[in-house]
């Protein structure tokens, strides 16, 4: 009804009444004027439904990203027990394949979410992650662990996390940074809880029932989160979305940002996987304490993600991201000089705080007009950036596993240098898009 009222005055303004019906099909002027009211209701920026969605997404991040970032506990156990005949590099492929599918599956899950298949994605993803854990509890061979934990759990997690994060973005504008920070902190909480649960249960009930317990936790969180999202979310079928925005490949700032994400996340996952091994082999800690180091690192990342979201509106997501990446690179080089348990615990806390920002600040920077010129391409370009990220995650820890043991007296020296150089190069490439962002923001303030 409103579009007819808008079109009528425009046809009245044209001097010839006869052609008035004819200009209606070109709809250039009407669409321009009607595009303002078309975007339906503005995001609520609060309210029971919006914050219920944040809580549900928090639970889903806890069971997806949280499980993936806790792989260091599994890496250590597999090396010493279940898969002791396999090399550290070969075992690391299980965790990196899990993380690869967790991130890269979002390239497909994003467009499906846009088409209104939220409920289908959630149900399929939660089933696959729970089924994968139950199959992992029965695994005794490397290929079984790879298929259940790496492939099945990774695919299921990938179907869940992108829609969960997208829901938060559609429900918040001015409070989006806080909402995203709270949701992504679920990854940290899961990364704290899962290693502790593993090390407390495994010696008492064995590996199979320990993993089944993790599967029941996954199922319980899904039974809370999925119905909550179904009740509070009205899905709308949107137009089909491109998987690749080819014009972005011609933009140097976008390409540099993709290279930066590749390098940063390649380096980021190396400490997550090898913290327990370093603690037990280089520092001679107990098995329990080496597992707790993973929890300490992930606890630090919770403070980093929530803290960065609170500082976003004062300092800007781009400044926070760059400072965090530089600090992470410095800490990774500082890891070389660590020879005591106390200093390593401090390293885990600080690295967790700064590196945790990589997950919470990245979506905000990708949504900037320099990286994504129009809102219609944010989803596609975010998927492209996360796919570049997933490639770095896939190869980083296995390469580090090959390098491990080639550092002379310090068997982890090559691994430490590799991760530090990767993060430092990521910071260098990150400067390219961020300088363009700062120029854009400066021009906007002057205008």
N, C-alpha and C positions, 0 to 999 in steps of 0.2 A: 504494500500500500504506500509505503514511504517513497519508493522509487518512482511511482507514478506521479506523486506530488512534486518530486524533484524534476522530473522530465518535463512537466507541463509548463512551468515558468520559462524553461529554456526554449521550448518551442514557441512560446509566446514572444520571446525576445526577438526571434528571427522574423524578418519582415514578411516573408512569403508564407501564408498559412497552408497552401497546398502541399509544399514539400515537407511540412512539419512531421507527418508520420514517417517519411522516408529517412530522415537523419537518425531516427531512434535506433535502427540496427547497428550503426557504427559505434554507438554507446561510448565513445571516448569521453565526452563531457560528463554524461551521467555517471560512468564508472568512477571518474575522478572525484565527483562530488559525493557519490554514494559509498566510496571506499572508506570514508570516515566512520559512519555508523555501522558498516558491515562487520568489523571485527568482533561483533557480539559483546558480551559483557567483559569488563576489565577483570583481571585476576583479583581475587578477594584480598590477597595480602594478609590473610589471617582467617579466623573463624574455625569452628570445630572441624568442618570437612577438610579444609586446607592443612591444618596441623595434624589431623588424623592421617592424612596422606604422607606427611613428613615422618610420622612415627612408623607407618607401614614400610616406607622406603628405607628408613633406618634399619629395620629388622632384615630387609632383603639385602642391604649392603653388608650387614653383619655376617650373613651366611654365604655371600658370594665373594666379595673382595676380602672379607675377614678370613675366610678359609684359604684363599689364595696367598695372602700375605703371611699366613702362619706356616707355609710350606717348609720353612727352615727346620721346624721340629720334625717333620716327616723326613726331610733330607738327612738329618743326623741319625735318625732311627734306621732308615733304610741302609745307610752306609755301614752302620755297626751291627745290624741284625738281619732284617728281612731280606735285603738285597745286597748283602755284604760282598758278593762275588762281582757286582757291577761297579764300574768306576764312578767317581763323583759326577763327572760330566754326563755320563749316561743317565744317572738318577735325576740330575737336574732337568733333563728334558721332560720329565713327568710334570714338574712344577711349571716350567715355562710354556709347555703346550697347554696346560690348564689356563694359565694367565693369558696366553695368546688367544684362545677361543673366547675367554671371558671378555676381552676387549674387542677383538675383531668381529665377533658375532653381532655386536652392536650395529655394524654397518647394515646388516639385514634387518635386525630387530627394530631399528629406528623408523624406517619406512613402513614396516608393518604396524608399528604403534600409531603412526600418522594416519593409516587407513582404518583405524578403529579396532584393531585386533589385540587390545590390551589384555583382556581376560584370557584369550587363547595363549598368548605369550607367557603370562604368569603361570598358568596351570601346567603348560608343557615344560617350562623352565624348572619349576619346583619339583615336578615329577622326575626329571632327568637328574637333578642334583641329589635328591634323596635316593633314587635308584642307583646312581653311581657310587654313593657311599656304602650302600648295602652290598653291592658287588665287590667293592674294595675290601670289605670285611672278610670276604671269602678268598681273596687273592693271595697266592703264594709265589707266583712267578712274575718276572718283570713285565712281560707283555700284558698280563692281567691288570697289574697296577697301572700301567700306561693307559689302557683302554678305559678303565673305570674312573680313576682319579684325573688323568690328563684329559681324555677325550669327552667322556660322558658328563662329568661334573663341570668341565670347562664350557661345553656347549650349553648346558642348562643355566649356568650362571650368566652367560652372555645374553640369553633370552630375557633375563630378569632385570639386569642392572640398568641398561639404557632406558627402558620405559619408566623405571622407578625414578631415575634422575630427570627425565623429560617431564614427568608429572609435576615435579616440584617447580621446574622452570615455567610451566604454564599457569601455576597458581600464585606465583609471587613475582613482583617487579621490584619495588623499593626494598623489600626484605629478602630478596632472592639470595643474596650472599650468605645471610644468616641461615636460611633454610638449607642451602646446599652444604654449608659447613656442618650442620647438624646431621644431615643425611650421610655425608661421606665419613663422619666420625664413627658411623656404624662399622666401617671397615677396620678402624683401629680397635674398637671394642671386641670385634671378632678375633682380630689378630692377637689380642691380649688373652682372651678366654681359651681359645682352642689349644695353644701350646700347654697351658696350665692343666686343662682337662686331660690332655694326652699324657703328660708326664705323671699325673697323679693316678690315672686309671690303668695305664698300660702294664706297669709291673704287677698290679693286683689282679686284674681280670683278663689280661692278655690283649694282643692287638685286635683280634676280631671284635670283641665286645666293646673295646674302646671306640673303634670306628663306628660301630652300630649306635653307640651313644651319641656320637656326633651327628649321625643320620637322624636320630630321633629329635635332636635339637633343631636340625634343619627342618624337619617335618613340623615341629611345633611352631616355629617362627613363620613358616609358610601358612599354616592353618590360621594364624592370627592376621598376617599381613594381607594375604590375597582376598579373603572375604571383606576385610576393611576397605581395601581399594575398590572392590566391586560395589560396595554399598555407597561409597562417597564419591565415585567417579562416574560421570556420564560420558561414555565414549562417543566421539563424532568421527564419521568417516571423512577424511580429508582427501584432496586430490593426490594422485600418485607422485612420489618424490624420486628425484634422480639419485642413483647410488653414487655417481661421480659428477662433480661440477667441473667440466673440462676447462672452462675459462680460468679456474683457480690455478691450473697447472702452468699458466703463463705469467703468474704473479710471483715475483722473486720473494717478496715478504712472506707469502703463504708457503712457498716451497722451503724457505729457510726455517720457518716455524715447524714444518714437518720433519726436517732433518734434526732440529733441536729436540723435538719430542722423542724421536728415534734414539738419539744419543743419551738423553737424560734418563729415560726409563730403562734403557739397556744397563746403565750404571746403577740405577735405583734398586733394582731387584737383586743385585749381587749380594749386598749385605743381608738382605732379608733371607736369602737362602743359606749363606755361609757363616752367619753369626754363631750358631751353636757349634759348628765344626771348629771355628777359630777358638772359641772359648775353651773347648775340651782339649784340642790338640796343642794349641800354642800357649794357653794360660793354665792348662792342667786343672780346670775346674771340674766339679762333679757333673754328672749327666743332668741332674735336676737343675742346677744353676745355669748350665748352658742353654737349656730350654727356656728358662725364665728370662734370659737375655732377649729372646725374640719378643716376649711379652712386654719387656721394658721398652724396647724400640717402638713397638706399636702403641704403647701407652703415650709415649712422647708425640707420636704422630696425631693422636687425638687432640692434644693441646694445640698442635700446629694448625690443624684444620679448622677447629673452632675459633682459635685466636685470630687466624688470618681472615676469617669471614667477618669478624667484628671490626677489624682494621681496614677492611676493603674500602669503606666509604670515606675514610680519612686519607689513606695513602694511595689507593688505587690498586686493583688486582695486578696490573702489569709490574708496578714497582715491587710489590710483595713477592711476586713470582721470581723476578730476576734476583732479588736479594737472597731468596731461599735457595735458588740453584747455585749461586756463588758460594754461599755458606756451606751447602752440601758438598761441593767440590773441595773446599778447604778441609772439611772434616774427613773426607775420604783419603786425602793425602796425609792428614794427621793420624789416621788409622795405622799407618806404617810404624809410627813411633810408640805404639801402645804395648806395654809389657806387664801391666798389672790388671787385676780384676776390677779395682775401683775406677781406674781411668777408662777401662772398656765400658763399664756401666754408664759413665758420664758420656762417652761417645755415643752409645745407643740412645740415650735420652735426647741429646742434641741433634743427632742425625734424624731421629724420628720426628722431632719438632719441625725441622726445616724441610726435610724431604716430603713430609706429609702434605705440604702445601701444593706439591705437584699435582695432586688429584683434585684438590678443592678449588684452586685458582685457575687451572687450565680451562675449564668450561666457560668461565667468565671472560677470559682473554679471547677465546675463540669467538665468542658472541660479539666482540667489538667490531664496529663498522669497517675498520681497516682489514681485519681478517675475514669477516663475513659482511659484505657491503649492504645486504638487505636481509631482513628477517626470514625471508622465504628460503634462503640458502644456508641458514645457520645449521640446521640438522644435517644436511648433506656434507657441509664442510667439516662439521664436528666429527662425523663418521670417518671422513678421509684422514683427519688428523689422528684420530684414535687408531686407525688401521696402521698408520706409520709407527705409532707408539707400540702397537702389538708386535710388530716385526722386531723392534729393539728388545722387547721383553723376551721374545722367543729365543734369540741367539745369545743374549748377554751372559746368563748364568752358565750355560754349557761351555762357552768359550772360557769363562773364568775357571770352570772345573778342569779344563785341559791345562790351563796355566798353573793351577794349584800344584804345589810340590816342586816348582822350578825356581824357587827363590833363595837357594842356598840354605843358610841356617834358618831363615824365616821362609817356610814353605808357602806362605800366603803373600809374599812380597809382590810377585807378578800379578796376582789377582787384585791386590790393593791398588797398584799403579794403574792397571787397566781400568778399574772402576773410577778412579780419580780423574784420569785423562778423559774418559768418556763424558763425565759430568762437566768438566771444564770446557770441552769442545761444545757441548750442548749449550752452555751459557754464552759462548761466543756467537753461535748461530742464533740464539734467542735475541741477541741485541738487534738483529736486522728488523724483525717485525715490531719489536717494542719501540725502537726509535721512530718507526712510521706511526705507531700508535700515539707516541708523545707529540709528534709534529701535528697530527690530526687534532688532538685534544687542545694543543696550544692555539691552533687556528680557530677552533670553536670558541675558546674563551675570549680571544681577541675580537671575534665577530659579535 
